[in-house]
Amino acid sequence: MNLRLSDLSACFEGVIPSIIATASADGMPNISYLSHVMRVDEEHVALSNQFFAKTAANVRANPKITLILVDGFTGDQFLLDIGFVRSVDGGVLFDKIARQLKASSAQVGMSDVMRLRSADVFRVYGIEKVLSPVETAPAMATRPPVRLPALSEAIKAIEQQAEADEIIDSLLGGVQSVLGYGNALVLIRDNHRGCLITTGSIGYERSGLGSEVAGSEGLIGAATTSGQTIKVSDMSRVRRFGEAIGLEAEGAENTSRTVAFPQLPTAMSQIAVPMTAGGTVMGVLFIESAERLAFREEDEAALEILAGQAASALRASEREAAAAELRPAVHMPEPVVSGQEVRVVHHRFDDSVFVDGTYIVKGVAGALLRLMLEWHLSDGRSEFTNREMRLAAGPRMPEIKDNLETRLLLLRRRLEEKQARMRLVRAGRGRVRMEAEGPLILDATAGDYR
């Protein structure tokens, strides 16, 4: 049987370290473990070079080199006869390996140590399966391949949605129905604050809506800054991402401004897929699984297609909402609201808002809620257009023009999730209406802008 590199896909996931065996010019052997080996094509592999001065010297002194790869599923081993071609310290290949190395090593606190020196490219002259004296594990039953008709239907479902919430829900539904993944998040990029905010989720005990990830942190940050899919296939080798992210306090008098990032404690695989439209990363689709090697090449491709379609749909939704806002809102007399007062506190320094003492949201979404409350209290109205909010908030937050719809979605969902005595409902394309169970009181004196 003639083996090809594409037959060894489970060997390139970093589940079990690879080994490179070299010898000096006078025949002194040397063995080193490798953190990353990548298949370049059917004839070449690329090896990460971080520390191995002795290996590098041997490679250049003696052309006889052996690489040992191990299948992460079965434990099968393969001997590769390879020869050095070139070393690169920049470009697409180098950047891809460097991103993967940085994302995984950051999770064990070694991002400053595990820096990639170069990506060494080798030609593969032969592949031989090692005969084992013991029985290796049988190949794990794999999930059925991605069905193109199902993927097509999921793409159409996303494309047909007009509202941001429907688009995000359709994306998560496609992830679940087409690929069978049960734990997924959609995070929308907030350039104003340099982070990504969880705006949709499935499969978690707590939704994590409103939780934030720094724009350069872990897999999600790497996918955002690079615009490339990043994954880890065996979380037993790295620390769980997000475990250092703070927990959200509960209770009526919640003074914390932090929402807990959702966690799958048994996660073994994670993947972060950028949601890109027009060359701009709008957010990230993040998925995790309790299985090792959960994300195959075809799964990555399907997820990238779904994420890209959702990003395009969100951009189109913003444009269509803007076009629908040309008709001014009708200022109708508001009915008298009885009941206990609903007290909203807004902190100017971070635009955080609390309703009856419970934290709701901060940033642009918080600023929008304050804006609507001010109009409600001064003009006596409760219906507002996206257009007037863009015009009013734009001078202080210029990037609000790009994804106001998703900010309003986050605000609406957080109010619902925290069972606040006020809510936002859609009142038509590019319009929202604010409803409350009692008279609204705004306390906007809790601090000034810093």
Salt bridges, closest charged atoms under 4 A:
ASP7 OD1 - ARG4 NH2 3.84
GLU13 OE2 - LYS231 NZ 3.12
ASP41 OD1 - HIS44 ND1 3.07
GLU43 OE1 - ARG123 NH1 3.29
ASP76 OD2 - LYS129 NZ 3.55
ASP112 OD1 - ARG115 NH2 3.16
GLU153 OE2 - LYS156 NZ 3.92
GLU163 OE1 - ARG429 NH1 3.37
ASP165 OD2 - ARG412 NH2 2.85
ASP165 OD2 - ARG426 NH1 2.83
GLU166 OE2 - ARG426 NH2 3.61
ASP169 OD2 - ARG413 NH2 2.83
ASP190 OD1 - ARG407 NH2 3.75
GLU212 OE2 - ARG193 NH1 2.81
ASP234 OD1 - ARG292 NE 3.15
GLU243 OE2 - ARG239 NE 3.06
GLU248 OE2 - ARG414 NH2 3.18
GLU248 OE2 - LYS418 NZ 3.34
GLU250 OE2 - ARG206 NH1 3.63
GLU250 OE1 - LYS418 NZ 3.65
GLU288 OE2 - ARG240 NH2 3.05
GLU297 OE2 - ARG39 NH2 3.06
GLU298 OE2 - ARG296 NH2 3.69
ASP299 OD2 - ARG143 NH2 2.67
ASP299 OD2 - ARG296 NE 2.91
GLU300 OE2 - LYS231 NZ 2.68
GLU318 OE1 - ARG390 NH2 2.43
GLU320 OE1 - ARG429 NH2 3.80
GLU325 OE2 - ARG390 NH1 3.19
ASP350 OD2 - ARG257 NE 3.02
ASP351 OD1 - HIS346 NE2 2.87
ASP351 OD2 - ARG396 NH2 2.70
ASP356 OD2 - ARG421 NE 3.15
GLU374 OE2 - ARG370 NE 2.77
ASP379 OD2 - ARG381 NE 3.64
GLU383 OE2 - ARG431 NH1 3.55
GLU388 OE1 - ARG381 NH2 2.91
GLU399 OE2 - ARG407 NH2 2.72
ASP402 OD1 - LYS401 NZ 3.51
GLU405 OE1 - ARG429 NH1 3.57
GLU416 OE2 - ARG412 NH1 3.94
GLU417 OE1 - ARG414 NH1 3.22
GLU435 OE1 - ARG423 NE 3.20
GLU435 OE2 - ARG433 NH2 3.17
GLU437 OE2 - ARG423 NH1 3.84
ASP443 OD2 - ARG343 NH2 2.89
